[in-house]
Amino acid sequence: MEFAIHALLYRAAHRQRNAMRPYLRRLGLGPGQPRLLVSLERDGPSSQKRLADSLEVDPSAVCRMLDTLEKGGFVSRGVDRNDRRADTIAITDKGRRALEAWQQVGRQIDRQMLQGFTDEEVKQLAEYLERLRVNLQPQE
């Protein structure tokens, strides 16, 4: 068995994505789109650039996700009152319902992944994963 942390994280994330993919399809969402909906729900209407920066994703990828989400009725676009050249993206009621269903699936998968872990171990794991994320932030 390989104990390289990068390989273990990759393998665990791969299994998690595979477990969640069927639910994602049933909701009519694609990869990365739930994160975008979370951002809109948490932060309110946003510009495409702000979403790309917040999600640390290429703006062209955000544009493609938004086009698909808009066609599906999960988000709506409007004109920014402060800059009429820019769009403002907002989550719709359909988007909120899909996001709530997605979060329920996430909690279910979390329970499955964390079987046999104590509350203290779950807390430590969350702290370790956050530290890994912070350590990998791009250096400016």
C-alpha positions in Angstrom: 0.0 0.0 0.0 1.2 3.5 -0.9 1.4 6.0 1.9 2.2 9.1 -0.1 -0.3 11.7 1.1 -0.9 13.2 -2.3 -1.8 9.8 -3.7 -4.1 9.0 -0.7 -5.9 12.3 -1.0 -6.3 11.8 -4.8 -7.7 8.3 -4.3 -10.1 9.4 -1.6 -11.3 12.4 -3.6 -11.7 10.2 -6.7 -13.9 7.7 -4.7 -15.9 10.6 -3.2 -16.6 12.2 -6.7 -17.6 8.8 -8.1 -20.1 8.3 -5.2 -21.6 11.8 -5.7 -21.6 11.9 -9.5 -25.0 10.0 -10.0 -26.7 12.5 -7.6 -25.2 15.4 -9.4 -26.6 14.1 -12.7 -30.1 13.6 -11.2 -30.2 17.2 -10.0 -29.2 18.4 -13.5 -25.9 19.8 -12.3 -22.3 19.3 -13.6 -18.9 19.2 -11.9 -18.1 22.4 -10.1 -21.5 23.8 -10.4 -22.6 23.1 -6.8 -19.6 25.2 -5.5 -20.7 28.1 -7.7 -24.3 27.8 -6.3 -22.9 27.8 -2.8 -21.0 30.9 -3.5 -24.0 32.7 -4.9 -26.2 31.6 -2.0 -23.6 32.6 0.6 -22.5 35.9 -0.9 -25.5 37.0 -2.9 -25.5 38.2 -6.5 -22.1 38.4 -8.0 -20.1 39.3 -11.1 -18.6 36.5 -13.2 -15.1 37.8 -12.3 -15.8 37.8 -8.6 -17.1 34.3 -8.8 -14.0 33.1 -10.7 -11.7 34.8 -8.1 -13.7 33.4 -5.2 -13.7 29.8 -6.6 -10.1 30.1 -7.8 -11.3 29.0 -11.3 -10.4 30.3 -14.7 -13.0 32.9 -15.8 -13.7 31.0 -19.0 -14.7 27.9 -17.0 -17.0 30.0 -14.9 -18.6 31.4 -18.1 -19.3 27.9 -19.4 -20.7 26.8 -16.0 -22.9 29.9 -15.9 -24.2 29.4 -19.4 -25.3 25.8 -18.5 -26.7 26.8 -15.1 -28.7 29.7 -16.7 -30.1 27.3 -19.4 -31.2 25.0 -16.6 -32.9 27.7 -14.7 -30.5 27.5 -11.7 -29.2 31.0 -12.0 -30.3 34.3 -13.7 -28.3 37.1 -15.1 -29.1 40.8 -14.8 -27.3 44.0 -15.5 -25.1 45.4 -12.7 -26.5 48.7 -11.6 -23.1 50.1 -11.0 -21.5 49.0 -14.3 -24.0 48.4 -17.1 -21.3 46.6 -19.1 -21.2 43.8 -16.5 -23.7 41.1 -15.7 -24.8 40.2 -12.2 -25.5 36.5 -11.6 -28.0 35.4 -8.9 -29.2 32.0 -7.8 -32.9 31.2 -8.5 -35.4 29.3 -6.4 -34.7 26.3 -8.6 -31.0 26.7 -7.9 -31.6 27.0 -4.1 -33.7 23.7 -4.2 -31.0 21.9 -6.1 -28.3 23.2 -3.7 -30.3 22.0 -0.7 -30.7 18.6 -2.2 -27.0 18.6 -3.1 -26.0 19.5 0.5 -28.2 16.6 1.8 -26.4 14.3 -0.5 -23.1 15.7 0.8 -24.1 15.1 4.4 -25.1 11.5 3.5 -21.7 10.9 1.7 -19.9 12.5 4.7 -21.6 10.0 7.1 -20.5 7.1 4.8 -16.9 8.3 4.6 -16.6 9.0 8.3 -18.0 5.7 9.5 -15.9 4.6 12.5 -14.3 8.0 13.1 -14.8 9.6 16.5 -16.0 13.2 16.8 -12.5 14.2 17.7 -11.0 12.4 14.7 -13.5 14.2 12.4 -12.5 17.5 13.9 -8.8 16.8 13.5 -9.3 15.6 9.9 -11.1 18.9 9.0 -8.3 20.9 10.6 -5.6 18.9 8.8 -7.4 19.3 5.4 -7.8 23.0 5.9 -4.1 23.3 6.8 -3.2 21.4 3.6 -5.4 23.8 1.6 -3.8 26.9 3.1 -0.3 25.5 2.6 -1.1 25.1 -1.1 -2.3 28.7 -1.7 -0.5 30.3 -4.5 2.4 32.5 -3.4 2.0 36.1 -4.5 
